[in-house]
Amino acid sequence: MKTLNKYIGATLTSLFLFGCDKGFDEMNVNPIALTAVEPSYQLNTAIVNTAPAYGNLSYETTIVKQMITPFSGQGSAANFNQDNRSVAAGNWNTFYQTNIKELTDVIAKTKDVPARSNLYNMARIWQAYSFMILTDTYGDIPYTQAGRSYLEGIATPAYDSQESVYNAILSELDAGSAGLDAAKAKVASDLLYDGDVVKWKRLGYSLLLRAAMRLSKVNPTKAAEYVAKAVAGGVMQSNADNAIIRHNASFTNPIGSQLNGGQSAFFYLAEDFVSYLSKNNDPRLASIAVRYVGATSGAQQVESRANRTPAVQIGAPLGYDNTTISSAVAAQKLASLWDYSQLDRTRMASLTAPSFLITYAQTQLLLAEAAFRKWTTGDPATFYSNGIRANMQQFASYGTNTAIADAAITTYVQANPLATGKELEQINTQYWVATFLNGPESWANFRRSGFPILTPNPFPGSDLKTEPFIRRLTYTDAELNVNKVNVEQAISRQGPNLLDTRIWWDKK
């Protein structure tokens, strides 16, 4: 028996020593597992991932007084001027864990492949846009070493100053846009334009215009230089060029998912936003708002109570929680806080509503300001009216029940011309409306321009100590624990890790 065991052991050893190469590798490979990812799909993942989500409701849209929730708890954030790290981490986690990682990989895979140069440059443009949202939110961020854990083993990236990040963003948008070539291979599967290189080029230059305008206070000379480059390159020409994420049952609108789920009775249109639209007889209010008249609970917010008439809309005031707001409710003779106007979750906040990211309307309004500052040619008043008209026209993309009639658009535009001495206020207040639901952009432009003129959130016990409005969101607790040395270097350069600290381009 002992001899037999030795024989068997020797035989098995021989098999492993001499026979394992033949078919062994193939035998241990999952035949249906992915061994490589098509880079264009990675770009699409990053595009879909850019749609504004829950944190956009809790911070950005509340800071600029478009939306508000009076409820406290895990989601307490800008409604109480509170530093809620778990919510403030939303953009950080979303963009670094998906967008930057995926796009860094796409760029590495396509950089030296001439046949994929269009995909390479599209990824550069979207990565620059992603970094723009990150740095606008937090200030100094990992840029040069970001997304390189897999490629280079950099798990704790250094932070770059926001000034250097913006220099790189401008350079990447300029080069990426110029590098797109309609004569080269089309990226047929991209979600935005189905590979239309001309539209991608207009997108890139429109983003370059947006990035350039961020420097209006901190470096107007450079701002003017890059505005000129964007205009010369060719920005968006109509609503057909809009960068839109079109959601469906598989990829639902993140805001719609929140407002049609457990958050349906939590969020309301802010008083400032509703009052502005109402006071100016703005036809957009009829497409945006719904009020469940007489509702005394979330359960009573049903279609039989729904009233979408602009005259009955009442925005919820900031400065209250769900208990103290009873005084405002009584003063306005409402049934309860559930009686305030909401974003209509059957239309603009439906599960399949599109997400607008960069639009012709926004681009026209930026050109209006640039022309007023003499950084480009053209009539500011024409750009201004074009921007308003285009934004109203894009409401048709949500469905026929949100479309605004041409006659109503013309009436509004004619009644609201650009007035001498109020150009910057009017242009940037319209930008506030034209970026509704795109909180990161609304908030960034509000800080940059100082418009619209809003009164600060008066909620008592604010975490703000030196500023009336939140100027940035704080670094994540995870970064402070895992990447402490680099975070502390950024803090020492930029200022305290507080909501009050102004980022580089946000000057008084």
Residue, then its C-alpha position, 0 to 999 in steps of 0.5 A: m500500500k505504501t508503494l502504491n501511495k508513492y506511485i500515485g504521488a509521483t504520478l500526480t507530481s509528474l502531471f503538475l510538473f510536465g503536463c499542466d501547461k497543456g490547456f491549463d490556462e484555458m481551463n482556468v479562464n471564465p469564458i464569459a468574463l470580460t477581459a477588457v472594456e471597450p473605451s467608448y463604453q467607459l466614456n458613456t459610463a462617465i457621461v451618465n454618471t454626471a447627471p446631478a443627483y441627491g447631493n445637488l438637492s441637499y446642497e447646491t440647489t438649496i444654497v442658491k435658493q431654488m429648492i428647499t427641504p424643511f426636514s432634518g435628519q441624515g439629509s440635513a445640509a444647506n437647508f440649515n447651513q450645516d456641514n454634513r460630510s456624508v452628503a457633501a462627499g457626494n460629488w467627490n465620491t461620484f466623480y473620483q470613483t467613476n468619472i475620473k477613474e474611467l476617463t483616465d483609463v480611456i485616455a491612457k488606452t487611446k492616446d497613442v492610437p491614431a484611429r481612436s483620436n476622436l474618442y481620446n479627445m472626447a474623453r479629454i473634454w469630459q474629464a476636464y468637465s468632471f474636474m471642473i465640477l470637482t474643483d468648483t465644489y471643493g477648491d484644491i483637489p487631486y488632479t495630476q495624480a488623480g485616477r492613477s492608482y491602477l495605472e501607476g499605483i498612486a493610491t494617495p494622490a497629491y492635491d493641486s492648487q485650484e489655479s493650476v487645475y484651472n490652467a490645465i482645464l483650459s488647456e485640455l478643453d482647448a486642445g481636446s476641442a481642436g483635436l477633434d476631426a470629422a474626417k477621422a473615425k466616428v465614435a458611433s456609440d456615444l450617448l450625447y451625440d452619437g459620434d457627431v464630431v461637429k457637435w462634440k467640438r461645439l460642446g468642447y468650446s462651449l465648456l471652454l467659454r464656461a471655464a474662461m468666465r470663471l476667471s472673470k474676477v481673478n484673472p480677467t486677462k486670461a478670461a478674455e484670452y480663452v473666451a476669444k479662443a472659444v468663440a473662434g473655435g465655434v460654440m453651440q449654435s442652437n438647442a440641437d447642440n445641447a448636451i443632454i442625458r436622456h434617461n430611460a427605465s434602465f438609467t433613470n433620472p437621479i433627481g426623479s428617482q429621489l422625488n418619486g421615491g422616499q423623498s417625494a414629500f420632502f423637497y419644495l420649490a424655494e420661495d425666492f425662485v417661485s417669487y422671481l418667476s411669478k413676479n415677472n410673469d415667467p411662463r416657465l413657472a407653469s412647466i416647473a411647479v405643482r401645488y397639492v392644494g390643501a394637503t396636510s400630509g405627504a400622503q395627500q399630495v395626490e393628483s386630485r389636489a394638483n394645481r399647476t396654475p402659476a397664480v396659486q404657486i407658493g414657494a417654501p421659505l428658508g430658515y425653518d425646520n418642519t416644526t418652526i415653519s408652522s408660523a410661516v404656514a399660518a401667515q400664508k394661510l396654508a393647510s400645512l407645509w405639504d401645501y407649498s409648491q413642489l417641482d412637478r415629479t410627473r414632468m420635469a422630475s419624472l424618472t425619464a426626464p432628461s438631464f441638461l448639462i451644457t446648453y445653448a441657452q447657457t452659452q448665449l448668456l455667457l456670451a452676453e456677459a462676455a460681449f458686455r465686458k468687451w471680451t468678444t464681439g456681438d450685441p449683449a442684448t441679442f445674446y441675452s434674448n437668445g439665451i432666454r428664448a432658447n431656455m424656454q424652448q428646451f422645455a419641450s424636451y421634457g414632454t408636450n405638457t411642459a412645452i412653452a408656446d412661442a407666443a408666450i416666449t416672445t411676450y416674455v422676451q419683449a417685456n424683459p429687455l436687457a436694461t442699461g446699468k443692470e446688464l450683469e444682474q439680469i444676465n446672471t439672474q437669467y443664468w440662474v433660471a437657465t441652470f435650474l436643476n443643474g446645481p453645481e453650475s447654478w452655485a458656481n455662477f452665483r459665487r462667481s457673479g454675485f447674482p441673483i441678489l439673494t438674502p442669506n438663509p437665516f436658519p439659527g445655529s448655522d455652521l457658517k461663521t464668516e460668510p452669509f452663503i456656503r462658499r465650498l463643500t468640505y473634504t471627505d472624512a475618508e480623505l482626511n483619514v487615508n490621504k491626510v498628509n496631502v489633504e493637510q497641505a491643501i488646507s494649509r494653502q487654501g484655508p480652513n476645511l470649512l463651508d466659509t472658505r472661498i476657493w481661488w476664483d471666488k473673490k469678493 
